[in-house]
């Protein structure tokens, strides 16, 4: 039998008459603060009565357990005493066989384990694991795509690198095809991957280069497969050239201009015996060659322009020539009117196209190099699959991280279809895709919210309420989730993002010569690293989690994105210390 005792009687509670009087005082109170305080006292009395009753029931049951004595200071015995807030217990995961002995303290896990460990559930502390390819294999989502959105400085890049590390560990080839910050360069270097630079004076991407698909084409022997691959290559060359033209022009090409470009690119790679110019994989054409062919009054091109004579043809193609010449002059010509210096190696565990040399203020150039890098990445992936289907190479899975999506979408709706076409082919191409942006405003203006809708997983970080309203057009949020997302960003603005006490300790440690790894971690803004994972459709609740960075990742430096600011702060502190030392010497 359970032990009995009388110490529960020492807990002081109001009598029924006194409690009724207290409730009457609460009801009659007019002041807001007084009424709230009396309400707290009433609730406290009911809570005490419930605790006493529960303890008495435990003493009177048929079990042989010991029930500790309860008095006004709490339960007696080890671990006893008063506790105003009872924290939830730590949760552990295990198989049914492993946790069978813990019955009845077993519940179904409410956080997904779908690939890469990302962090811990904000409510339960359970591990949260996710990456698009693993989730797709487990049939948790219908397509391996993920859309990530959060304000600047809240850990999107850290989350991306954590997902990329998981992909690499699983044998998936990771590609950062447009790294303008750069975010993935150090990671690629740390895993002995490939880093290629594209930008002013460091690298060139030729939109007319057959590239990896052309190289794969030469190894194919099946005539049907060769013809299909040739069509795919031609379409990719045309799409990239037309996209660059639209970026420079800031508007869509006309129908006959698209047709004329298609014919001209095909003629560039047609043999001289068949009326073409005879360029090949070994000797690719460049944009200057394309302009020369278009201005040469070729009969087929005159027919495409529906021109009766060369003079009329010249008049028709002037706008297209102006656009093409803009691509071969100045900064555009330096990057696009030359032989490609980039060849991606699919055998590398991670590939990074570093485009950080392009200035952030050069909007058109940034959009152009980003789209060109994406095109080169998907051409490489397509070539790898062509060779695998022909039995000439391994079957590989790829994970592509398309960051800074807004920098392309802000140029207009004409580029949405080109990006959208890539997303729709991901299952056939064996590609997991991760789209990243800090706002959906540009997507809404460009009519590209469908990209968010077709992404079967969404990871949303701290965002303002206006962004939640925009996202509600394609994602359903509960009221709790809305408050959570906006409070993460509000918390960083309302309270100080830097703990001053910690900052002083770090400065003192630096003066004392304590190594960086032995100092306390850098304080972070509130809400940093906190995200909400939403899978599928409907009102399924999301999974809130906080990204966890391992000590090994910290030591590797792959997440150190504030190096320039940290260096400036260190120099400023050093200069201040020197000035203080000089003034002390002068005073002495």
Secondary structure, 3 states (H helix, E strand, C coil): CCCCCCHHHHCCCCCHHHHHHHHHHHHHCCCHHHHHHHHHHHHHHHHHHHHHHHHHHHHHCCCCCCCCCEECCEECCCCCECCCCCCCCCCCCCCHHHHHHHCCCCCCCCCCEECCEEEEECCCCCEEEECHHHHHHCCCCCCCEEEEECCCCCCHHHHHHHHHHHHHHCCCEEEEEEECCCCCHHHHHHCCCEEEECECCCECCCCCCCHHHHHHHCCCCCHHHHHHHHHHHHHHHHHHHHHHHHHHHCCCCCHHHHHHHHHHHHHHCCCHHHCCCCCCCCCCCCHHHHHHHHCCCCHHHHHHCCCCCHHHHHHHHHHHHHHHHHHHCHHHHHHHCCCCCCCCCCCCCEEEEECCCCCCCCHHHHHHHHHHHHHHHHHHHHHHHHHHHCCCCCCCCEEEEECCCHHHHCCCHHHHHHHHHHHHCHHHHCEEEEEEECCCHHHHHCCCHHHHHHCCEEEECCCCHHHHHHHCCCCCCCHHHHHHHHHHHHHHHHCCCCCHHHHHHHHHHHHCCCCHHHCCCCCCCCCCCEEEEEECCCCCCCEEEEECCCHHHHHHCCCCCCHHHHHHHHHHHHHHHHHHHHHHHHHC
